[in-house]
């Protein structure tokens, strides 16, 4: 446990000196900021030609559809140049209704700012804090900074608006820079500042500085604040320090849904799927009401452990509590949850349930199709996987790298040699997806399963990407499948040793009596190992008596 005495000797200035560079350095503006500034200059000077060049740049980089601030600046430039038709075209080019609302929100912020200025309230700290938050939410960084600098007085609320605003849009260096400025002006960080800084270290996986913030938090007495503890749990989880995260969680006198979601995410991020399910059962036992974040976090744990019983219980909970309703899958976050449910069924081998979820969806994204293709391929339903791929292309969605991993996996498990080889060539020529090591591994596995070991080996040594351990394991498994090819086994093992490739320990598990029992080859840590191994030796003796021998 971290000691209070150590933390109390760590001043805030030390923390901030470690966290970021000097505030006198020029801030690192990104391409969005530069283009926005240039478009604003074009609007002032009515330089239409230069503005159109910047518009072309936006189209090339994709920012015209992904950045509401760029879209706003573009519309403003055309309007100031008296090109209203072009302004309307720029507005209509927004990706969807949600993006349209974001653009309109930017206009509303500027409109409100103008009204506030006319009323003489622009220098009020509370109004200024709200405007700064709104500008940063809309990615109007320049406007937010100018307004902040113009404020005659700055309280902790205004500073928090800057720190948290920068953190929420991914401007982490700027968030830390403002935090340092805040310290230099003698403004003490509040619990909201601490939460914002912790979110930066969470994304960066910066355990050292996150630990220092933990110390400052204890020194200031923020360790009793639920929201700060939640941010701390999230930081430790993202830094793969699940023991520290659990310690914070267990010491909390009061826990909300965000506390439970944070600790579940921490366990899942550290691949402790058993621990995730145990915490989930405890959460249900305490009567905590689940939300979409909880469900989206717990379903992958069920997928990894093939815990179909748990997964079906969660599905039932979703139906009873109204998480699945007609038309609700139009919501993006709800769509992610339904995809996670479908993925759980597919990975647990229950393709009929996965199909039921898939065909009841009112909206599907690329991930939805990929889950079904991968599920069919994984369980040997080659024809169904290829039919699903064909339907996906007909729907107008573009396949990606994961799609072709599923397609090639299906060809491998179903023995579709010619189709698999054809897909490997066409994925780049026809669909613009460059093959990765995963795609080549699927094809090598496909050739190996079909007994075409020479072709598989030739592809492994001639492909444009250097073979990794997974490739050599696929070849070794093929040699073992077609027993008697001992020379090939020796050759591949020799290459594996040269590349320091080691065999992954065997692992199996079984869901029994509402619990998951995991077994690792040679492991003696199971609590009932003394009972298990004598029974295992007896079973092995019976196997030998019937003439069965273990594979190499």
N, C-alpha and C positions, 0 to 999 in steps of 0.2 A: 504493500500500500504506500502511496506517496505521502511523504511527511510534511506536515504543516510548517515545521521549522525551516525546512529547505526552501519551501515556496515563499515564505515571508521575506527571505533575503533577495528575492528576484524582483527588482524594480520594473515598472512598466516600460521605462525607457530601454532597458536591456532587451526585453522581449521584442520591442518594435525595431531596435537596431539589428537584431538577428533576422527579423522577418522581412525587411525590405531595404532598399537602397535610400540614399539621401534624397530628401524632398526637393533639393535644388536641381536635381537632374531633370532633363526634359522628359515629360511623360511619353510612353510609347504608344502613340496613336495608331490604331489599326486602319485597314483599308476603308472600312465603313465611315470612320470619322473623316478621313481625307476626302472621300468622294462627296460626303455631305457638305463639307466646308467649300469644296470647289463648286458644287451646284448652287450653294447660297451666293457665292461670288458671281456666278453666271447670272443669277436672278437679279442681283443688284445692278450689274453692268449691262443687263439685257443681251448677253452674249449667247445667242441661240446656237450658233455653230459649235462652240465649245461644249455647250450643254448637251447637244446631240451626241457628241463624241463620248461624253461621260455616260450617257444613256446606253450607248453601245457597250461600253465597259461593264456596266451593270448587268446587261444581258449575258455577256460572256462569262462573268464570274458567278452568275446566278443570284446576285444580291437583289435584283429587281423583284424577285418573288419571295425572298426569304427575310428581307430587312424592311420593316415598316418605316423606319426613319429615312432610308434611301428612297423609298417610294414617295414619301411625303415631300422630300426635298426636290424630287424630280417633277412632281405635280406643281409645286410652287414655282419652279424655274419656268416651266412652260406657261403657266398663268401670267407670270410677270413679263414674259416675252410676247404676250397676247396670242398665244397658240393654244386656245381653249380646246380645240379638237384633239391635239396631242395630249393635253392634260387629262381629258376624259379617257383617251385610250390607255394612258398610263394607269389611271384609276381602275379601269376595267381589266387590266392585265394582272391584278392582284390574284393570288393563287386560289383563294376560296373566300367564303363568307366570313370566316374567322379573321383572315388577313384584312379583308375590307374593313371589319370592325376595328382592327388595330390601327389602320390608317386614319379612320375617322376619329379614333380616340386621340391620335396625335394632334389633329386639327382642333379638337375640343380643348386639349391642354393649352395650346397656344391662344385659343380664343379666350379661355378663362384667365390666362396670364394677362392678356390685354385688358380685360375687364377689371381685374384686380389692380392693374397699374392706374387705370382711370379713376378708380375709387380711392387711390392713395394707400392701398393696403399691401403693396408689393414688398415693403420692407418689414412687415410684421413677421416675427419668427415662426409662428404657427402656420401662417399661410405659406411662407417661404419653404418650410419643411415639406408641406404637402406638394407644392409645385416641383421641388427638387425630386421628390420620390416619383412623381408622375412623369417628369422628363426622363429620368433614368430608366423607368419601366418601359418607356417608348424608345429607348436607346438614343435619346437626344443628349449625348454626353456634353457637347459644347455648351448647349443652353443651360444644362444643370450646373455646370461648373461656373459659368458666368453669373448666374443668379446667386449661387453660393458665395462667390467672391464679392458680390455687391452688398451682401447683408452687413449692416453696421455692427450687429451683435450676433453671436452664434452660441446657442446653448447646446446641451448634449443631444437634444432631440434632432436638431438640424445636422449635427455631425453624424448621428446614427443614420439619418436619411441618406447621407452620402456613402457611408461605409456599407450599409446593407444594400443600397441601390446598386453600387458597383459590383458587389458580390453576386447579386441575383442575375446580372446580365453577363457574368463571366469575366469582368474586368478586375481580376484578383490583385494584380500589382497596384492598380489605382486604389483599391479598397485598403490595402496595407499602407499605401503612401498617405492617404487621408487619415488613417488611424495614427500614423506617426505625427502628422501635423497637429492632430488633436491633442496628443500627449505634450508636444512642444508648447502649445498654447495654454497648457495647464488645465485642460478639461479632463476630468476623470472619466474613464470608461464606465458605462452603465451595463446592466445585464444584457440589454439589447445590443450594445456594441460587442460584447463578448460573444454572443450568439452569431453575429455577423462574421467576426474574425474566425471563429471555430468552423464556420461553413467553408471558408477559404482553405483552411488547413485540411478539412475533410476531403475536398476535391483533390488537393495536391498530395494527400497521403503524408503530410508533414507531421510525423509523430513528435519530434523534438520540440517544435514550437507549440504544438497542440498541448503538450505536457506543461509547458511554461504558462500557457493560458489557464490550464487547470489550476496551477499554483496561485495565479492571480485571482482566480475565481474563489478559491478557498479563503484567501487573504481578505477579500472584500465581502465575504459572507454570502456569495451568490450560490453556494452549493446547496441551498435549500430551495432554490428556484427551479421549478419543474422544467420550464422551457430551456434554461441553460443546461441542465443535466441531460435533457434530450439531445441537445446539440453536441454535448460532450460524448455521449454514448455513440452518436453517429460518427464523430471524429475518430474515436478509438476503433470502431468497427471498420471504417474505411482504411485505417492504418493496420488492419489485421491484428488488433490487440483485443481479442474477444474477452479475455480474462479480466482486463481492466474495465471493459464495457459492462460486463456482468457485475463487477464489484460496485460500480456507480449505480447500476439499476437496482441491485438488492438493497442498497442503503437509502434509496428514495422512500420517504415516508408517504408520499402521494405520487401516484402514477396515472397518467392519462393515456388515451389511445395512441398518442404520438410516442410515448415512452415505450409501450409494447411494440409498436411498429419499428422503432429504432433498434431495439434489442433483437427482434426477429431478423431484421435486415443485417445486423452485425454478425449474427450466427451464420446466416445464409451466405454472406459475403466471404466468410472464412471457411466455407464448405462444411460446416458442422450441421449437416442436415438432420441428424438424430436430435441434436440440441434444439434445433428450430422447432421440430415437432413436439418435443417435450414442453418447451415454453408455450407453444400454441395450445396444447392440452391444458396447461396450467391457466392460461388466459381464459379459455372457455369455462374452466372450473370456477373462476372468480367472477363470472358473469359479465365480462367486458364485451361491449358491443363492437363487432368487427366492422371495418370499412373496406373500401376497394383496395387500399394500400396493403392492408393485412392479407387479404385474399391473394393479391398478386405476389406477395412475398412468400406465402406458405405453399402455394401450388408448385413452384419449382422444387421445393424440398420433397414433396410427394413424388414428383417426376424422377428425381435422382435416386430415390429409395424404392421406386416402383410400389409406393404405398397406396394401392388402389382403393382400399377401404377408407382411408383418410380422405383421399381425393373425392370419392363419391359423397362422403359426409359434407364436405365443403360445398360441393355442387348443390346438394339438397338445401344447405343453409342459404346459398345464393338465391335459390328459387323462392324459398319460404319468406325471406326478408326483402324480396323485391329488387335484388341486384341484377336480375335478368328479366327484362320486359321487352315487349314488342317495340322496336324502333329505338331503343336505348343504345344499341350498339353503334348508332351514328356518333355517339360521344367517343372521342379518341381514347380517353382513359378506360372507359368501359370496354372498348374494343380490345385493348391490351389485356384486360382481365379475362375476357372470353377466349382470347388466343392462348393465355396461360392455362386455362381450363382444358382447352382442346389439346394442347401440348402434353399436359399431364396424362390424359387418356391415351394419347398416341404412344408415349414412352412407357406406359404401363401395359401396352399390348392390347388395349381395348379399343380397337379401331372402329367397332360398331358405335360405341359411345362418342368417339371423336367425330365420326360422320354425322351423328345426330346433332352435335353442337354446330358443326360446320354448315350444314344445310339449313339450320334454323337462324343463321346470322343474316341480318338485313343488310349488312355492309361488310366487306372483306378487304383487307389490305394484303400486301405482298407476303407478310409474315403468316397470315392465315393459310394461304396456299402452300407456302413452304413447309409448314407444320404437317399438313396432310401428305404432301409428296414425300417428305422425310419419313413420316410414320409408315406409309405404305412400303417404301423402300427398305426400311429397317426390318420389317416383319415379313419380307418375301413376297409382297403383293406387287410384282413388277408391272403387270399390265395396268392395274389400277393407278399406280404412280404415274405412268406415262400418259394415261387418259387425263389425269388431273393436271399434268403439265400442259397438255394440249388445250384443255378448257381454260387454264390460266392465261395462256397466250391469246385465246379468243376473247377473253374478257377485257383485253386492252392493257392489262398490267404487264410491266416489263420484268422478266426474270432477272435475278441477281446471282451473286456467287453462291449463296446458300441454296438457291433453287437448284443449281446444277450439281451441287454436292448430293442433294437428295435424288436427283435423276440418275446420276452415275452410281450411287449406292443401290438404287433399285435395279439397275442393269447388272450390277455385280452379284447381288443376291439371287436374281432371277436367271442369271446365265445369258443375258442378252448381249453377246459379245459385239456383234456388228453394230447394234444400236448405240451401245456405250462408246465405241470407237468413233462413231459418227458424231455423237453429241460433243465429244472432246474437241473435235475439229470445228464444229458449227457454232459452239458457244461464243467464240470470239468473232468468227467471220459473219455470223448471222445476227447475233445478239449483243456483240460488243463487250462481252465479259471475258477478261483475260484469265486463262487457267492458272490456278494457284497450286501449291504443294498438296492441298487437300484433294483437288480434282485428279491430279496425277496418281495419288495414293489409291483413290477409288478404282481407277482404271487398272493399276498394277494388281490390286486385290482381285478385280474381276478376271484378269488374265490368269492369275494364280489359281483361283477357284476352278477355272476351266481346264487346268492342267497345262496351259501354255506358258511354262516356266521360262523358257528361253526368251519369248517375247516380253514377258514381264521384267526379266532381268535387263534386257536390252533397253527397255523404256526407262528403267530406274537409272541407268548409267548415261543415257543420252538426253534425257529431258533437260530443258533450259534452266531448271531450278535444282540446286544441290539437294540430294536426297537427305531426309532427316530420319531419326530413329523409327518413326511410324512406318516409313516406307520399307525399311529393312525388316521390321517385324512382320509386315504383310507378306513379304517374300518368304520369310522363315516359316510362317504359318502355312503357306502354300506347299513348301517342301515337306512339311510334316503331314499335310493332308494327303499328298501323294507319296506315301511312305516308300522307302527304298532308295530315295535320292540323297543318300548320305553325303556324297561329295558336295552337292549343292548346299546342304545344311552347314557343312564345315566351312565352305567358302563364305557364306553369308555371316556365320558367326565370327569368322576372321575379320571381315569388313566392319562388323559391329564393334569388335574390340578396338579396331583402329580408330573408330570415331567415338569411342568411349560411350557406346550405347549399352545400357543395362536393362535387364528384363524387369518389367514391372511386377511386383508381388501379386500373386493371385488373390482375389477377393470375392466373396459371395455373401449373400444376406437373405434372410427370410423373415417375413412379417408373421408373428405368432403371438397370440394372446395380447393383442393391442400394443405390441412392442416390436421393435426392429432388432434382430440379432445379426450381427456382422461377424464374419469369419475371414481371417487373413492367413495365408499359407505360412505355417510355422509359428503362428502367434500363440502365446501361452497366457495372455493377459485376460482372457475371458473368465468371468467369475465362476463358471462351472467347468473349467478346463479339465479338472481331475475326473469328472464324470464323462466328459465328451470324448477324450482321447482313448480310454479303454474300449468304449463302444465303437469308435472309429477303427481301431486296430482289429476288433472282432469282425467288423463289416468287411475290411480289406482282406482278411483271411478267407471269408466266405467267397469273395470275388475271385481270389486266386484258385480256390477249390473248383470253381466252375470254368476254369481255363482262361479267364480274362487277365490281361497284363496291361500295365499303364503305358500310355504313349510317351515317346521321348520328349 
